Amino acid sequence: MRRLLPVLCALPLLALPAAAQQGPRPLVPPPPATGGQPATDLPSGLAGIRIQPLAEPGAAQAAALEPGDPLGADPWKGVAPQTVAALLETLPAPGPLGHPLARRLLAAPLPEAAASPALLHLRLARLIRLGAADTARRLAGQALQLPPRDARLERLAFEAALAAGDAEAACAAMPDGEAVALACALLGGDSERAGLLLDLAAERGTALPGGLEPLARALLGGEPAAMPAAEAARDPLVLALLARAPVEGDAGGLPPAALAALARNPALAADERLEWALQAATAGALAVDPLLALVAGLEPEGDGPAAGQARALRAVAAAADLPARLEALEAARRLPVEKRRRALWARMLARTAAGLEVDRPLPEAAALMTELLAAGGETGAARRWHALLRAAAPGDPKAQDALARLQPLALLTGLADGPVPQAPFPLLALLDALGEVQPDWLAALAAGRSEPARATGPLAAWLALDAAAEAGQAGPAVAAALFVMDGDTSPGPLAAHRLVRGLRKAGLEAEARRLALEIALGEGLVPAP
């Protein structure tokens, strides 16, 4: 009882976190100001790279929570409400290829008859698990403006703010619970309060979420905590502490959101953080811009692949002039990158290349810049360089060769049209699905030229994808595609063809091209950085 008495006496002082006593911050972010936001610079380690703001959505897009979301304001038009709910409840966990589709589908507006508190809770929880905390936060913020407000919704809004890295706002409006109070005390830097709460939980026999107590004790100055189990690492409170506490052990089996938390953990070595950051970003739990910002602030010591990529980006930033930066980009492009990370590395280099300030035409750099920008999805910037390359081609054999080499990439990204000579069958299938070429498949079959189809997935999902494509239904097409992929990272040629064609016919041209490009990069069908 002597140990418990000071804890009980301190309870009135523990009722609110320090942030709450200083005045509450909004749990959800305010809507963006009209007129957009100015471009922002990344940290000085990547000087010359700028993040441009997204264009503001129009009225038709405002109903969708993702800015510029291609699913639109009524993606489930014509689908029975009970079917919508059942599909979202049973949606498989996406792999890297399906991650952007899953995020948009879970955030897209629902038919009024399908909306329910339980389904909203499920969507929010799944978005947080996907690492899409900002999306979950916007969705929760919209829901909190409408009646009825329930305790579960408020808890999920708290978890979304916490997962988005805004511990101050989350803890200023924290829900009840000893585990929440403990986490907020630790995140607010109140070690004395956190220690009292740990003692109180021990005296009462309170069961804290798995992994929370070891992380708390590590933050309070104890030994590094062991890595939590995979299931424990899905808890938002554990995730928040995982981004700060000293930890040790193998994190290979942790979910992507936990790897993203470890990547932000200043208590870990730079090489470890880089590796977890790349793994999280490959899985879709860490976007390219925050990944580049994180890389800019770390100085690796090892010689592994992650360290090599970080040094290559630093070399681009450190180059004294534009020719030297282009040379450093060329060196970065030539780095060997494992298959599963090719698409991510392409996006990283494209964002880096897009940020270079070029004040004059550079025909000699047009091929490099076209390849880097197009492979990484920066199509608008790539188009300008591709036009420069085409203009130089008539009198320049090197430009002609570069155009021929880049033609498959240009077709995949919509930069050009025309034939693609000597293309392998899987690439022809992707281009056919995009409507860029019309191969004579019958002639190829007659000549004995073909490959195994390797199509897998539930039959009902394939048929649903075909039906949604014919009807132009974005929501059902995306849901069916996610069931077809079922976390797969490398669909076979026939599966890739039908997935890309289905999304395109459903009106999702940009998503179809993104999927086709990532498959082509992963399979080595087009030039890849």
N, C-alpha and C positions, 0 to 999 in steps of 0.2 A: 504493500500500500504506500510505502514511502516513495517508491519510484513513480507511482502513478499520480501522487498528489500534486507535484509541480506541473505535471502535464495538464491535469484538470484545471488548475488555477490559470493556466495560460490560455485556455480555450477561448475566452472572449477576445483575446488578441489575435486569434487565428481565424476569426470568422471571415475576413476578407483579405485577399492578396493586396500587396502594396499598390499595384496598378489601379485597383478598384478604389482605394482610398484617395487617389489623386484625381479621380474623375474618370468615368467610364469611356472607353473607346468603342466605336461601333464593332459589333461582332462580325458583321459582313461589310465588305468594302462598299463605299458609295459608288453610284453610277458614274461613268466617265463624263467629264465635262464636254459639252458640245464644242465642236471645232477641232477635236483630236488632241493629241499630245505631241510635243516635240520629240525629235529623235534623241536618243540617249547614248552616251559613250559607255563602252565596257571599261573595266579597270585598265590602268595604264600599261599593264603587261601585254595587252593586245591593242596598242595604240593604232589608230587608223581604221578600226572596225567600228561600225555604228549600227545600232539596232533601230530600224525604222518602225514607226507605229503602224498598227493595223488600220486600214480604212474603216471609218465608222459604218455600221450596218444601216441599211435603209429600213423603211417601215416593214417590209416583208420579212426581213431578217430579225427584226427586233423580238419576235416571239420566240426565236431560238436563242439559247443562252450562249452559244459559242459565237463570237463575232465572225461574220462571214460564213456561218455554217451552211453547207450546201444542202442539208436535209430540209431546210425551209420551215415554214410555219405550220404545215399540216402533213407531216411525213407518213402518218398512218391512215390517211384518207381511204375510206372504203373497207377497213379492216374491223372485224368485230372486237369490241372492247375487251371481252374476256380472252380473246386470242392475243391481243397486245400484252395484256398483263402476264399471261402464261409464258409468252416468249421472253419477256424481260426477266421473269423469275428464273427461267431455266437456261439463260444465255451462257454458253461456255466461256471459261476464262480465255481471253485472247492471247495469242502470241504477238511478237513484234509486228508482224504484217497487219494484224487485225486491230492492234491497239488504238490507232486513231479512229477507226470506224466504231469501235465499242464506246469510246469516250463520247463521240458525237451522238450515238444512238441513245445512250443513257441520259444525255442532257437534253435531248430533243423534246419538244412539246408533246403531250399525250392528248388523245381525245378526252373530252370532259367526262364521258361515261366510264373511261378506264382509270381515271385518276382516283387514287385512294391514299390515305396516310401510309398504309403499309407498303404500297408500291413506291411511294416517294422515299420512304426510309430505306428501302432496298436499293434504289438507284443511288442515293447519297452514299450509302455504305460501300457500294461497289466502286463508285468513282474514287472514293478515298483510297480504297485498296489498289486501284489501278495507278495511283500516284497522281491522279487528276484533281488535286485538292482545290486548286483555284476554280475549276469548273464546278465542283461540289459546293464551294462557298457561294458562288453566284446563284446556283440553283436554290440553296438553302435561304439565301437572302431574299430571293423573290418569294419563296413560300412563306417566310416569316412576316411578310407584309399583309398576308391574307388570313382570315380566320378559317378554321380554328388553329390555335397554336397548342402544340402538345409537348410533353416533356421529352419524348424521344426526338422530335424534330429539333428542339433546342440543344439537346445533347449532341446531335449530329452536326449542327451548326458550329458548336464549340469544337468538335473534333476536326471539322474541315478547316477552321481558322488555325487550329494548332498544327495540323498537317501542312498548311500553307506557310508555316514559319512565323505566324503572327501571334506569338504566345501572349503578348501584352493584351491584345484585344480579346483573345480567347479567355484568358484568365480574369479579365475584368468583368466578364459575364458568365463565370463558370457555374455549371450545375452542381448540385449537392453531391457529396461523396468523399470519403476519406482519401481514396486513390487520386481523385482529381485535385483535392486540396494539397496533397503531397507533391504531385507533379508540378502544380503551379508555384508552390513555394520554391522548389528547386529551379524551375525555369526563371523565376524572378530573382534568384540569387539570395534568397532568405534561408541560409543554412540552419540557423538556430530554430526557426519555425519548422523546417523540414525534419530536423532531428527529433523535435518534440512529437511531431505527427507519426514518425516511425515508431517511437517508443509507445505512443498511444495505441497504434495498430497492434503492436506486439502484446501489450497488456490486455487488450480486448480480444485478441485472437482473430482479428480481422483478416480475411483472406484478400490479399492484394492481387492484381493481375499478374500472371506468370511473367517473370523476368523484371518486374518493376522494382522490387525491393533490392536485388543485387545492383541494378543500375543506380538506384538512389544512394546506396551506401558508397558506391564508387565515386559518385559526384561529391559526397560529403567527405572525401579524403581517404577512403578505404582502398583496398587492392582493386586492380582492374576487374571488372565483372566479366564472367564468361558470356559468350554470345548467346542470346536467347534462342529458344527453339523457334522453328519457323512459324508455328501457329501463334505463339506469344508475340512474335515480332509484327503481327498484323494489328495489334492493339494500338490505337493512336497515342495513348499515353506512353507506351513503351517506345514507339517510334520517336516521339518528341525527345525522350531522354537518350535514345540511341544516337541522336545527333550531337550529344554533348559529353556523355560519360566516357571515361576510359574503359575500353573493352579489349578482350583478347580472344583468340580462337578463330575457327574457320567460319566464314560467313557465306560460303558458297551455296548453301541450301536456303538462304533467306529470300523472302519475296522481294520483288524489285523496289517497292517503296522503302523497305528497310535498307537496301543497298544505297538508295538515294540519301537516306538519313546518315548512314556511315560516311558517305562522300562529303557531307557537310561537317563532319565531326573534327574539330580542331585538335582533339587529343590524339588522333591517329597520325601515323607517318604519311608523308605526302604520296609515296608510291602506293600505299594501300588505298588512300582516298581516290587517287586517279583510277585505280582498277575498279573500285566499287562504282565510281561515277560512270565509267564507260559501260559497265554491265547494266547499271540502272537505265542509262540512256538507250542502250541497245534494246532493252525490253520496253521502252516507251515511258518509263517513270521519271525521266529527267529530260527536259526540253533542251534544244541545242544552245540557245542563248545563255541560260544559267550554267550549262555545262562549260561553255567557253569562258564564262566569267570565273568559274571555279578553277579551271585549268590555268588561267592567267595568274591566279594567286598562289599556285603551288610550285615548288622547286623540287622535282624528283631527284633521287640519288641513285636509283638502280638503273639497269639497262634493259628492262623488259619492254614489251610492245607499248604499254600505256605510257611509260616514261619517254620512249622514242617519239610518240605522237605529240606529247606535251612539248618536247624540245623542238620539234619541227615547227609547231605553231609559234613558239617563242622566237625562233629564228626569223620567221616572217615579220614579227613585230619589231625585232631588233634591227632589221635591215635599214641601212642609212638612206637609201633612195628607192625609187620605184623599180628600176631594173634589178636591184638587189633583192627586192621583195618578190618580184616575179621569179627570180632564180630560186629563192627559198620556197616559193609555192611549188615550183617544178620538183624540187627535191622532196617536198612533203607528198606530192602526188605519187612519187615512186616508192614510197615506203611500203613494205609488205604488210598487208592487213588481212587477218583471218576472215573467212567467208562470212561469218555471222555479223561482222562489224563493218563490212564494206559500205553499206548504205549509210550508216551513221557517220563514218569518216568522210564520205562524200558530202553529207550535209554540213559537217564541221568546216571542211575546206571551202564549200560554197559560201557559207556565211562570212568566212574570212576574206575570200576573194571579192565578195559583193561589197565589202566595206572599204576596199582600196579606192582612194581618190585618184582618178585618172583624168588628167586635164587635156589630153591630146590623143589622137588616134594612134594606136600601136599595132599595126598589122602583124608584126612579128610575134605578138603575144595573143593574137586572136584565137588561135587553135587551143592553147592552154586554157585561156579564160572561158571559152565556150564549153570545153569539156568539164572543167571544174564546176561552173555554174549550172550547167544543164544536169549533170549527174547528181548534184545536190538539191535540185528542185527550185533553183533560183531562175525560173524560166524567163522572166521579164528582162533581167540583166543579161542572161545568156543570149537573148535574141539580138541585142545590140552588137555583141561581139561576133555572133554568127553572121550577121549582115556585113560586118567589116571583113570577115574571112571570105565571104562570097564575092565581095567587091574586088578583093585582091587576087582571086583565083584565075581570071583569064590570062594574066601574064606571069603567073607564079606557080611553077610545078609543085612546090612544097605546100602551098595553100590548096591546090587541087587534091593532093594526096591526103591532106588533113580533112578536107570536106568528105572525101570518100570514106575515110576511117571513122569519122564521126556521124556518118549518115544514119546508122541504126539508132544512135542516141538522139539525134535530131528528130527522127520520126517518132520515137517513143514519147518525147516531150512536146511534140507539136511545133518544133522550130522549122521544119521543112516537110516537103512531100517528095514523091518520086520513088524510083526503084531502090532496092537494097540488094546488091549482088552477093551471091554466095553466103547467104545467111543460114545459120543452122535452123532446124525445124522448130525448136522451142521459141526462138526469137520470131520466126515467121508467124507462129501461132499467136504470140502476143500482139504483133503488128496487125494481124488479121482481126483480132478481137477489138482493136482500137479503130478499125476501118481505114488504116493507113495503106495496106496492100491487099490484093486479092489473089492469093496463090492458087495455082491450079492443082488442088489436092488430088484430084482424080488422076491426072497425068503422073504425079509423083507416085501414087499408089501403083499405077500400071508399070512404072519404071522400077518398082521394088525399093523405093526410097521412103523410109518411114522410121518411126521410133515407138517404143512402148508408151501407151497413154498414161499409165500410172495415176488414174483418177480414183480417189477415195472419198469417203464421206457418206452421211445418211442419204438414202435415195429421196426421202421426203424433202430434205434441204435443197437438193439439186432441183427438184421439180418446183419447189416454192420459189427459188431464185429465178428460174425460167418464167414462171407466171408473173412474178413481181416486175421483171424486166419488161415483159410484153405490156403490162398495165402501166408502166412508168411510176411505180410506187417505191419511193426512196427508202422508207422505213423497213418494209418487208424485205427489200432487196439486201439491205445491210444486215438485217437479222439473219436471213438465210445464208449470206456469205460467211458470217461468223460461225454458224453451225457447220458449214461445209469445211472451213479451215480448222476449227476446233483446236486452236493453239498451234497448228502446224506452221513451221518456219520455212518449209520448202515444198510447196504444192507441185505436183507433176505437171507436165506440159498441157494435158487436156484440162486438168482442174484449173490451171492458171488462165487458160483461154476462156473457159466458161465463166470464171469469176470476173475477169476484166470485162468481158462482153456484157455480163449481166448488170454490173454496176453502170457501165456506160449507157446501156439501153434504158436503164431506170433514171437517167438524167444526171448521173454523178460522174461527169466527164473527168473532173480534176482528180477525184478519188480513184477512178479507173486507171488514169495515167500514173498516179503515185504508186499504186499497187504494181502495175506492169514494170515501172522503173525499178522498184526495189527488188522484184523477182529477178529481173534481168541483171542487176548489179550483183546480187547474191550468187547467181549461177554463172557469172562471168560471160554473159552474152553480149555485153557492151563494154567499151573502155571504162574502167573504174579507177578512181584514185587509189 
